[in-house]
Amino acid sequence: MKLMIASDIHGSAYYLRRLLEQYRLEQPDKLLLLGDILYHGPRNDLPEGYAPKEVITLLNDMKEELLCVRGNCDTEVDQMVLAFPILADYCILYEQGHMIFATHGHNYNTSNPPMLKRGDILLHGHTHIPALEEFDGKYYLNPGSVSIPKNGSEHSYMILGDGTFTWKNLEGKSYREFHL
């Protein structure tokens, strides 16, 4: 299975449309969203193209293609307007014999990791900074942010396919890979 992985849209229809252009080009089986879909949060400025109602329409139109986990800015009122589930704190995937614990990052992170064994992967957004780090024999991966990148990073997403995670900017240019 080929996955596109993205996080932290924060209500930006502009950046979601750019992500969906890449989605059409990449042709993954599913789009995994790691939370913070509609609301920008009180600590962030409004992202370019902030239009949550348009984000709702764009994502609802592709509800069968989405897997989602809840971010710290996602609430039950958001779930009322979205036609796909967003309120799970995590999902578990398997790739090449490795467990991938996908979450937003505000509850489970390297400071408070879930139960992982050696070689497993903690995958989360939340920080808005792309990451690939080893910790205690496990791996932490972060696709970065679709709409509000931080620390000089680019607007980005990841592709997971055939045991390889590939980080890409919204122009589709690869800039990092991790092979399981």
Residue pairs with C-beta under 8 A, 6 or more apart in sequence:
1 29
1 30
1 161
2 26
2 27
2 28
2 29
2 159
2 160
2 161
2 162
3 28
3 29
3 30
3 31
3 32
3 67
3 93
3 159
3 160
3 161
4 22
4 23
4 26
4 28
4 30
4 31
4 32
4 157
4 158
4 159
5 31
5 32
5 34
5 102
5 123
5 143
5 157
5 158
5 159
5 160
5 165
6 19
6 31
6 32
6 33
6 34
6 125
6 143
6 146
6 157
6 158
7 33
7 34
7 35
7 36
7 71
7 104
7 124
7 125
7 126
7 142
7 143
7 144
7 145
7 146
8 34
8 35
8 36
8 71
8 125
8 126
8 128
8 145
8 146
8 147
8 148
9 15
9 16
9 19
9 33
9 36
9 37
9 38
9 55
9 146
9 147
10 36
10 37
10 38
10 39
10 40
10 41
10 44
10 47
10 50
10 73
10 145
10 146
10 147
10 148
11 37
11 38
11 39
11 40
11 46
11 47
11 50
11 51
11 52
11 55
11 147
12 47
12 48
12 49
12 50
12 51
12 55
12 146
12 147
12 148
13 49
13 50
13 51
13 52
13 54
13 55
13 58
14 47
14 48
14 49
14 51
14 147
15 47
15 48
15 49
15 146
15 147
15 155
15 170
16 54
16 55
16 58
16 59
16 146
16 147
17 49
17 58
18 155
18 170
19 146
19 157
19 170
20 58
20 62
22 157
22 168
22 170
22 172
23 31
25 172
26 159
26 172
28 159
28 161
30 65
30 66
30 67
31 62
31 65
31 66
31 67
32 66
32 67
32 68
32 91
32 102
33 66
33 67
33 68
33 69
33 86
34 69
34 71
34 102
34 103
34 104
34 105
34 123
34 124
34 125
34 126
34 143
35 68
35 69
35 70
35 71
35 72
35 73
35 74
35 86
35 103
35 104
35 105
35 125
35 126
36 71
36 72
36 73
36 74
36 104
36 125
36 126
37 55
37 59
37 68
37 71
37 73
37 74
37 78
37 82
37 86
38 52
38 55
38 56
38 73
38 74
38 78
38 82
39 52
39 73
39 74
39 75
39 78
40 46
40 47
40 50
40 73
40 148
41 72
41 73
44 148
45 148
47 147
47 148
48 147
56 81
56 82
59 66
59 82
59 84
60 82
60 83
60 84
63 82
63 83
63 84
66 84
67 91
67 102
68 84
68 85
68 86
68 88
69 86
69 88
69 89
69 90
69 91
69 102
69 103
69 104
70 86
70 87
70 88
70 89
70 104
71 104
71 106
71 125
71 126
72 104
72 106
72 126
74 86
74 87
74 104
76 87
78 86
79 85
79 86
79 87
89 103
89 104
89 107
89 108
90 101
90 102
90 103
90 108
90 114
91 102
91 103
92 99
92 100
92 101
92 102
93 99
93 100
93 102
94 100
95 160
95 163
95 180
96 163
96 180
97 180
98 119
98 120
98 121
98 180
99 116
99 117
99 120
99 121
100 120
100 121
100 123
100 160
101 108
101 114
101 116
101 120
101 121
101 122
101 123
102 123
102 124
103 114
103 122
103 123
103 124
104 124
104 125
104 126
105 124
105 125
105 126
105 127
105 142
106 126
108 114
108 122
108 124
109 122
109 124
109 126
109 140
110 122
110 133
110 135
110 140
113 122
113 135
113 136
113 138
114 122
116 122
116 138
117 138
118 137
118 138
119 137
119 138
119 139
120 138
120 139
121 138
121 139
121 140
121 141
122 138
122 139
122 140
122 141
123 140
123 141
123 142
123 143
124 140
124 142
125 142
125 143
125 144
125 145
126 142
127 142
127 150
128 144
128 145
128 148
128 149
128 150
128 151
128 153
129 142
129 144
129 145
129 149
129 150
129 151
129 153
130 142
130 143
130 144
130 153
130 154
130 156
130 167
130 176
131 140
131 141
131 142
132 139
132 140
132 141
132 142
132 165
132 167
132 176
132 178
133 139
133 140
134 140
139 178
141 158
141 165
141 178
143 156
143 157
143 158
143 167
144 153
144 154
144 155
144 156
144 157
144 167
145 153
145 155
145 156
146 155
146 156
146 157
146 170
147 155
149 155
149 156
154 169
154 170
154 175
155 169
155 170
156 167
156 168
156 169
156 170
156 175
157 167
157 168
157 170
158 165
158 166
158 167
158 168
159 165
159 166
159 168
160 166
163 179
163 180
164 177
164 178
164 179
164 180
165 177
165 178
165 180
166 174
166 176
166 177
167 174
167 175
167 176
167 177
168 174
168 175
169 175
